[in-house]
Amino acid sequence: NPRILDVGSGYSEIFLFLIQNGVKFTYDAVDISKKSQEDINFYQFDLTSEKDMPFRDNSYDVILLLDVIQNILPRHGERLLGETSRLLNQGGQVIISTRNVFVPPEKDKEHHVC
């Protein structure tokens, strides 16, 4: 089973999606405040901190940064990307998404493929 780290997990919508679709995985969630499901491994962490995230090197197959990177300063983004490199297994994947700032929020849903 792949080990997934969801950075900036919010309400852990990805966790729910994977469960509902029968995906077998191990899931850890990181956010500045707990908004996620009760039955997940949640770690409160401030992405603007100079500390390392509380995980071992090379411990994740997939790291999700979904709508996170645009919300932090560039220097914190650089640090976050360094942390993902430290935490990711060789051959693992980092998935980064961000809202297109050129599309007004009211039209944003029109541009989604799925």
N, C-alpha and C positions, 0 to 999 in steps of 0.2 A: 504494500500500500504506500502511495506517495505521501511524503510529509510536506504539509503546506503551512507557510507562514503568511498570514493576512495582516499587513502593516497598514494601520489606519482603518481598522476593520469596521468601524461604525456599528451598525446593528447586525453585522455578520450575515448579510444577505447571501453572500457566496456560500457560506457554510450550509444555509438552508437549501439553496439551489442544489448543491452537490448531494445532500442527504435525500432530497426529494427525487433525485434522478439515479439513486442507487449506487453512487460512486463510493468506493471503499478508500478511505484516506485517514491520515492523522492530521489534525488541524490545531494550530495555535493562533491566537488573535492578539494583536497589539494595538492599543489606542490610548489616547491621553485620558479618556474617561470611559468607564464601563457602561456600554449601551447594549452589549451583546447578549446572546442566549446564555442561560444559566448553565447549560451542560457542556460548555467548551472550556478549553484551557485559555484563560484570558490573563494577559499581563498588562498592567498599566505602565505606560512609558511615554515620556515626553520626547518627541523627535527633535526638539531643539536642544536637548541635553548633550553634553560632551561625553557622556558615558556610553559604553557599549551596551547593546541589547543583551538581556540575560540568557543567552543561548550559546551553545558550543559552536565552534568553527565547523563548517561543512556539515551542517545538520539538517538542511532542507533541500527537497527536490524542486519545489516551486515556491517562489516568493511573489506575493501579489502587492502591488502599489497602485491601487485603483482610486483615482481621483484624490491623490495625496500630495504628490510632488509640487503641484502648483500652489499649495497652501502654505509652503514654508519658504524661508529665505534661501537664496542660492547656496550660501555656505553650509546651511543645514542639509540642503539637497545633496551636495557633494559628499557630506559625511554619511548621509543615509545610503547613498549608492555604494560607498565604501563598505558599510556594514552589510549590505546585501551581498557584496562580493565575498566577504568573510564568512557569512552564514550559508551560502549556497554550495551544495555538493557539486563536484566536477560533473559536467554534463547537465546540470540543473537549468531551470528556466526562471527568469524574472519577467513578470508581466506588468507593464506600466501603462496606465491609461490616464488621460487628463481631458478635461472638457475643452473643446475648441473655443477659445476666447473670441473668435470672429463670428461665432454663431450666437445670436441672442438667446437667452434662456428659454423664452417662449417658443422658439423654433427648434430647440435642441433635439426633441424627440423625433422630429421629422428626418433627422440625419442619421438615426441609428439603424443599422442593418437588421439587428435582431432585438 
